[in-house]
Amino acid sequence: MEQSILYFVRLALEIYSYLIIGYVLLSWFPNARESSIGQLLGRIVEPYIGIFRRFIPPIGGVLDLSPIVALLALRFISIGLISVISYLLNLAG
């Protein structure tokens, strides 16, 4: 049971990371973010990336580093969250 909970959390966070990467890659293609897939990805990842865009301005007005910082933060959050869940499951069992 504990392993399946940890597996689900890891999988969900990994999928979210891939969605962010996919959304960033769409910016390389003209009008790709306006497609239905681009809009769906935008609705899913923009609220999270937007947090970082408020604090990290684009370099030269063009290069947006906020998705990179968002991915790094998500990785640290994943490690911390998995550690906390693992600790709590070990206390319960």
PASEBA-1860 file (N, C-alpha, C; in nm, 3 decimals):
! residues 93
1> MEQSILYF> 0.082/-0.120/0.000/0.000/0.000/0.000/0.086/0.126/0.000 ~ 0.188/0.127/0.088/0.272/0.247/0.097/0.347/0.271/-0.033 ~ 0.395/0.162/-0.094/0.469/0.176/-0.219/0.380/0.230/-0.330 ~ 0.254/0.190/-0.331/0.165/0.238/-0.436/0.134/0.387/-0.419 ~ 0.124/0.434/-0.296/0.102/0.576/-0.272/0.223/0.656/-0.318 ~ 0.342/0.610/-0.280/0.464/0.679/-0.322/0.480/0.674/-0.474 ~ 0.447/0.561/-0.533/0.456/0.548/-0.678/0.362/0.646/-0.747 ~ 0.239/0.657/-0.697/0.141/0.749/-0.757/0.188/0.893/-0.747
9> VRLALEIY> 0.241/0.933/-0.633/0.288/1.071/-0.615/0.404/1.099/-0.709 ~ 0.499/1.006/-0.715/0.614/1.023/-0.805/0.568/1.034/-0.950 ~ 0.477/0.946/-0.988/0.428/0.944/-1.126/0.355/1.074/-1.160 ~ 0.270/1.121/-1.071/0.196/1.244/-1.096/0.290/1.363/-1.113 ~ 0.391/1.373/-1.027/0.485/1.485/-1.036/0.573/1.473/-1.161 ~ 0.606/1.352/-1.199/0.686/1.333/-1.320/0.605/1.369/-1.444 ~ 0.480/1.329/-1.448/0.393/1.364/-1.560/0.378/1.515/-1.569 ~ 0.362/1.582/-1.455/0.349/1.728/-1.456/0.477/1.793/-1.510
17> SYLIIGYV> 0.592/1.737/-1.475/0.718/1.789/-1.529/0.721/1.776/-1.680 ~ 0.677/1.662/-1.732/0.674/1.643/-1.877/0.574/1.738/-1.944 ~ 0.464/1.767/-1.878/0.369/1.864/-1.933/0.432/2.002/-1.944 ~ 0.510/2.041/-1.843/0.579/2.171/-1.847/0.679/2.172/-1.963 ~ 0.755/2.065/-1.979/0.852/2.057/-2.088/0.781/2.064/-2.223 ~ 0.671/1.993/-2.237/0.593/1.998/-2.360/0.542/2.138/-2.390 ~ 0.497/2.205/-2.289/0.446/2.342/-2.306/0.558/2.436/-2.350 ~ 0.676/2.419/-2.293/0.790/2.502/-2.332/0.828/2.472/-2.477
25> LLSWFPNA> 0.829/2.346/-2.515/0.865/2.310/-2.652/0.766/2.366/-2.754 ~ 0.641/2.380/-2.715/0.542/2.438/-2.806/0.576/2.582/-2.843 ~ 0.650/2.650/-2.757/0.684/2.790/-2.786/0.782/2.801/-2.903 ~ 0.844/2.692/-2.940/0.938/2.694/-3.052/0.867/2.692/-3.188 ~ 0.740/2.658/-3.188/0.665/2.646/-3.313/0.559/2.757/-3.320 ~ 0.552/2.827/-3.432/0.455/2.936/-3.444/0.311/2.887/-3.426 ~ 0.236/2.959/-3.347/0.093/2.934/-3.323/0.063/2.798/-3.258 ~ 0.163/2.728/-3.209/0.138/2.597/-3.147/0.064/2.613/-3.014
33> RESSIGQL> 0.093/2.720/-2.941/0.024/2.739/-2.813/-0.122/2.778/-2.831 ~ -0.157/2.822/-2.951/-0.297/2.856/-2.977/-0.378/2.734/-3.019 ~ -0.312/2.621/-3.043/-0.384/2.499/-3.078/-0.460/2.448/-2.955 ~ -0.547/2.351/-2.976/-0.625/2.299/-2.864/-0.534/2.231/-2.760 ~ -0.432/2.161/-2.806/-0.338/2.098/-2.712/-0.259/2.205/-2.638 ~ -0.215/2.307/-2.710/-0.141/2.416/-2.647/-0.223/2.489/-2.543 ~ -0.350/2.511/-2.572/-0.438/2.577/-2.476/-0.462/2.489/-2.354 ~ -0.479/2.359/-2.376/-0.498/2.267/-2.264/-0.374/2.265/-2.174
41> LGRIVEPY> -0.258/2.252/-2.235/-0.134/2.254/-2.157/-0.118/2.387/-2.083 ~ -0.155/2.496/-2.149/-0.147/2.628/-2.086/-0.234/2.636/-1.961 ~ -0.354/2.583/-1.970/-0.444/2.585/-1.853/-0.390/2.499/-1.739 ~ -0.315/2.396/-1.774/-0.262/2.307/-1.671/-0.135/2.362/-1.608 ~ -0.042/2.415/-1.688/0.090/2.452/-1.634/0.109/2.601/-1.608 ~ 0.033/2.687/-1.675/0.051/2.832/-1.656/0.031/2.879/-1.512 ~ -0.067/2.826/-1.438/-0.080/2.873/-1.299/0.047/2.849/-1.216 ~ 0.114/2.738/-1.240/0.238/2.708/-1.167/0.355/2.792/-1.220
49> IGIFRRFI> 0.372/2.796/-1.350/0.483/2.873/-1.408/0.463/3.022/-1.381 ~ 0.339/3.066/-1.377/0.310/3.208/-1.352/0.364/3.258/-1.219 ~ 0.370/3.170/-1.122/0.427/3.207/-0.991/0.570/3.254/-1.010 ~ 0.647/3.183/-1.092/0.787/3.216/-1.114/0.804/3.333/-1.209 ~ 0.711/3.349/-1.303/0.719/3.462/-1.397/0.703/3.596/-1.327 ~ 0.635/3.596/-1.213/0.620/3.722/-1.138/0.752/3.771/-1.082 ~ 0.846/3.678/-1.056/0.972/3.713/-0.993/1.092/3.709/-1.087 ~ 1.079/3.639/-1.199/1.191/3.623/-1.291/1.154/3.685/-1.425
57> PPIGGVLD> 1.206/3.803/-1.453/1.175/3.865/-1.583/1.251/3.796/-1.696 ~ 1.197/3.799/-1.817/1.269/3.740/-1.930/1.402/3.812/-1.954 ~ 1.503/3.737/-1.991/1.634/3.795/-2.019/1.629/3.855/-2.159 ~ 1.662/3.982/-2.168/1.658/4.050/-2.297/1.518/4.063/-2.352 ~ 1.419/4.042/-2.269/1.280/4.051/-2.311/1.233/3.932/-2.393 ~ 1.321/3.834/-2.415/1.288/3.722/-2.501/1.303/3.586/-2.432 ~ 1.413/3.566/-2.362/1.445/3.436/-2.303/1.382/3.423/-2.165 ~ 1.282/3.336/-2.156/1.209/3.315/-2.031/1.267/3.196/-1.957
65> LSPIVALL> 1.332/3.222/-1.844/1.394/3.116/-1.765/1.301/3.061/-1.656 ~ 1.183/3.119/-1.643/1.094/3.075/-1.536/1.053/2.928/-1.546 ~ 1.034/2.869/-1.665/1.003/2.726/-1.668/1.117/2.639/-1.614 ~ 1.241/2.681/-1.636/1.354/2.604/-1.585/1.356/2.609/-1.433 ~ 1.335/2.728/-1.378/1.330/2.743/-1.233/1.210/2.667/-1.177 ~ 1.098/2.671/-1.248/0.979/2.599/-1.204/1.003/2.449/-1.201 ~ 1.074/2.397/-1.301/1.106/2.254/-1.303/1.201/2.216/-1.189 ~ 1.300/2.301/-1.163/1.391/2.274/-1.051/1.316/2.277/-0.918
73> ALRFISIG> 1.228/2.375/-0.902/1.149/2.384/-0.778/1.059/2.262/-0.765 ~ 0.998/2.219/-0.875/0.911/2.102/-0.872/0.991/1.977/-0.832 ~ 1.113/1.969/-0.879/1.198/1.854/-0.843/1.226/1.854/-0.692 ~ 1.262/1.972/-0.638/1.287/1.981/-0.494/1.160/1.953/-0.414 ~ 1.048/2.003/-0.461/0.920/1.978/-0.396/0.890/1.827/-0.397 ~ 0.917/1.764/-0.511/0.894/1.619/-0.523/0.975/1.541/-0.421 ~ 1.104/1.575/-0.413/1.191/1.505/-0.318/1.141/1.525/-0.175 ~ 1.107/1.648/-0.141/1.058/1.676/-0.006/0.926/1.608/0.023
81> LISVISYL> 0.834/1.614/-0.071/0.702/1.555/-0.051/0.711/1.403/-0.037 ~ 0.792/1.340/-0.120/0.809/1.195/-0.111/0.873/1.156/0.021 ~ 0.969/1.237/0.066/1.033/1.208/0.196/0.932/1.220/0.309 ~ 0.850/1.323/0.307/0.749/1.343/0.412/0.646/1.230/0.410 ~ 0.598/1.195/0.292/0.499/1.088/0.282/0.559/0.956/0.329 ~ 0.682/0.929/0.287/0.748/0.806/0.330/0.765/0.803/0.481 ~ 0.803/0.914/0.540/0.819/0.923/0.685/0.686/0.899/0.756 ~ 0.581/0.962/0.707/0.449/0.947/0.770/0.397/0.804/0.757
89> LNLAG> 0.423/0.743/0.642/0.379/0.604/0.624/0.456/0.509/0.714 ~ 0.584/0.539/0.738/0.665/0.456/0.828/0.619/0.472/0.972 ~ 0.573/0.592/1.008/0.521/0.613/1.145/0.392/0.536/1.166 ~ 0.307/0.536/1.061/0.178/0.469/1.072/0.191/0.317/1.070 ~ 0.295/0.269/1.005/0.304/0.124/0.988/0.418/0.069/1.060
END
